[in-house]
Amino acid sequence: MPVADHIFRLAFDTFLGVTEPAALLSDISLVKTRWAANPNAAFVAEANTELVGSNFATNWGSVGFFGPLTIRPDFWDKGIGKRLMDPVMALFEEWKTKHAGLFTFAHSPKHIGLYHKFGFCPRFLTAIMSKTVESAKSTAHCTKFSETSLGEQEEVLTACRELTDAIYEGLNVEHEIRAVAHQKMGDTVLLWSNNKLAGFAVCHTGAGTEAGSGTCYIKFAAARPEQNAEQIFNLLLDACEEMASAKNLSRLVAGVNTARYKAYRQMLARNFRTYLQGVVMAKPNEAGYNRSDVYLIDDWR
Ligand SMILES: CC(C)(COP(=O)(O)OP(=O)(O)OC[C@H]1O[C@@H](n2cnc3c(N)ncnc32)[C@H](O)[C@@H]1OP(=O)(O)O)[C@@H](O)C(=O)NCCC(=O)NCCS
């Protein structure tokens, strides 16, 4: 695990020309947390018994994505990245993934070329955005998955599944909700309206998670696709900010595909600013849930 984690940091630092080692990813953890969430979807490459790279697939029901794919820099351009794509593509087949994708560097011909070989096509940009946490109080009726009794958890997971299914058939992020709960990485905020789940947000908080120190990272959030979706989306973001503030976190991070234009615009209006952007590639070359009226946060990193 430490070797795979080290290569993950070294590969990104090298590609992006970060001179201070490990500065970019600081105490953000992806390798360990994704392996723990589903060891059967974690793959490594070995050369002469040495670990030289890793890749991870994620199952969101009818949707699947992969990453981080990282190879030790002295082994780049030797076909190892391609080899680490094979088991991931086989898993998508096994999972009967309808819409597969990834997030990558839009400016890199190598990255786009590599993934295109596997049938992925470049689509819209995804903006990774952040804002300073303000200590506003949310007015919405919210609960947290961590406070849900064991008996009620299955009901809540079903409600989450029904909500995402209404956005894109078969989309199911139960895996993320369970991973956050089991690994104690943060919490899932549940927003209720008339006793019905109106929206939810899966958040990672602090060091050793996908957020990192001082940060609340909204890994996935969605508002029920109804007429008041914009209002629900706003209340959901309020609730995430309130949770971040209660945990003394100073930064809120969330990614949104710019094809979800209304959500992107709403986040800009709430003072979220893009600090990193990449392109989403999809197989087949279809929008999936990246439509302008979908109020959903995720970034497939
Ligand atoms: C990106 C990364 C995983 C690729 O791994 P790798 O082992 O170097 O890649 P491979 O050698 O298997 O394959 C690269 C392919 O891209 C192709 N390629 C390279 N430059 C290209 C270009 N300009 N246009 C089109 N294709 C190109 C190569 O030809 C090769 O395919 P081929 O062997 O069929 O000719 C690795 O460079 C890495 O770890 N980078 C830093 C971390 C990172 O960016 N990860 C991915 C995040 S999405």
PDBQT file of the ligand as one rigid body, heavy atoms in Angstrom, charges set to zero:
ROOT
HETATM    1  C1  LIG A 401      -0.828   8.487 -17.972  1.00  0.00    +0.000 C 
HETATM    2  C2  LIG A 401      -0.058   7.235 -17.568  1.00  0.00    +0.000 C 
HETATM    3  C3  LIG A 401      -0.902   6.422 -16.597  1.00  0.00    +0.000 C 
HETATM    4  C4  LIG A 401       0.207   6.411 -18.838  1.00  0.00    +0.000 C 
HETATM    5  O1  LIG A 401       0.891   5.246 -18.525  1.00  0.00    +0.000 OA
HETATM    6  P1  LIG A 401       2.047   4.671 -19.512  1.00  0.00    +0.000 P 
HETATM    7  O2  LIG A 401       2.465   3.348 -18.972  1.00  0.00    +0.000 OA
HETATM    8  O3  LIG A 401       3.098   5.715 -19.707  1.00  0.00    +0.000 OA
HETATM    9  O4  LIG A 401       1.219   4.514 -20.877  1.00  0.00    +0.000 OA
HETATM   10  P2  LIG A 401       1.397   3.405 -21.997  1.00  0.00    +0.000 P 
HETATM   11  O5  LIG A 401       2.847   3.328 -22.371  1.00  0.00    +0.000 OA
HETATM   12  O6  LIG A 401       0.752   2.122 -21.605  1.00  0.00    +0.000 OA
HETATM   13  O7  LIG A 401       0.487   3.970 -23.182  1.00  0.00    +0.000 OA
HETATM   14  C5  LIG A 401       0.597   5.238 -23.693  1.00  0.00    +0.000 C 
HETATM   15  C6  LIG A 401      -0.089   5.221 -25.038  1.00  0.00    +0.000 C 
HETATM   16  O8  LIG A 401      -0.421   6.561 -25.368  1.00  0.00    +0.000 OA
HETATM   17  C7  LIG A 401      -0.006   6.782 -26.689  1.00  0.00    +0.000 C 
HETATM   18  N1  LIG A 401       0.359   8.174 -26.876  1.00  0.00    +0.000 N 
HETATM   19  C8  LIG A 401       1.389   8.843 -26.356  1.00  0.00    +0.000 A 
HETATM   20  N2  LIG A 401       1.415  10.104 -26.827  1.00  0.00    +0.000 NA
HETATM   21  C9  LIG A 401       0.353  10.219 -27.648  1.00  0.00    +0.000 A 
HETATM   22  C10 LIG A 401      -0.145  11.272 -28.445  1.00  0.00    +0.000 A 
HETATM   23  N3  LIG A 401       0.455  12.451 -28.489  1.00  0.00    +0.000 N 
HETATM   24  N4  LIG A 401      -1.270  11.034 -29.157  1.00  0.00    +0.000 NA
HETATM   25  C11 LIG A 401      -1.884   9.843 -29.140  1.00  0.00    +0.000 A 
HETATM   26  N5  LIG A 401      -1.433   8.784 -28.409  1.00  0.00    +0.000 NA
HETATM   27  C12 LIG A 401      -0.307   8.976 -27.687  1.00  0.00    +0.000 A 
HETATM   28  C13 LIG A 401       1.220   5.934 -26.870  1.00  0.00    +0.000 C 
HETATM   29  O9  LIG A 401       1.483   5.746 -28.235  1.00  0.00    +0.000 OA
HETATM   30  C14 LIG A 401       0.814   4.658 -26.140  1.00  0.00    +0.000 C 
HETATM   31  O10 LIG A 401       0.052   3.799 -26.949  1.00  0.00    +0.000 OA
HETATM   32  P3  LIG A 401       0.766   2.659 -27.909  1.00  0.00    +0.000 P 
HETATM   33  O11 LIG A 401       1.699   1.911 -27.027  1.00  0.00    +0.000 OA
HETATM   34  O12 LIG A 401      -0.371   1.824 -28.418  1.00  0.00    +0.000 OA
HETATM   35  O13 LIG A 401       1.486   3.386 -28.987  1.00  0.00    +0.000 OA
HETATM   36  C15 LIG A 401       1.299   7.592 -16.914  1.00  0.00    +0.000 C 
HETATM   37  O14 LIG A 401       2.018   8.404 -17.806  1.00  0.00    +0.000 OA
HETATM   38  C16 LIG A 401       1.187   8.326 -15.582  1.00  0.00    +0.000 C 
HETATM   39  O15 LIG A 401       1.241   7.705 -14.521  1.00  0.00    +0.000 OA
HETATM   40  N6  LIG A 401       1.075   9.687 -15.619  1.00  0.00    +0.000 N 
HETATM   41  C17 LIG A 401       0.984  10.525 -14.421  1.00  0.00    +0.000 C 
HETATM   42  C18 LIG A 401      -0.318  10.310 -13.652  1.00  0.00    +0.000 C 
HETATM   43  C19 LIG A 401      -1.492  10.500 -14.546  1.00  0.00    +0.000 C 
HETATM   44  O16 LIG A 401      -1.615  11.488 -15.251  1.00  0.00    +0.000 OA
HETATM   45  N7  LIG A 401      -2.418   9.530 -14.523  1.00  0.00    +0.000 N 
HETATM   46  C20 LIG A 401      -3.608   9.526 -15.341  1.00  0.00    +0.000 C 
HETATM   47  C21 LIG A 401      -4.618  10.420 -14.826  1.00  0.00    +0.000 C 
HETATM   48  S1  LIG A 401      -6.116  10.358 -15.766  1.00  0.00    +0.000 SA
ENDROOT
TORSDOF 0
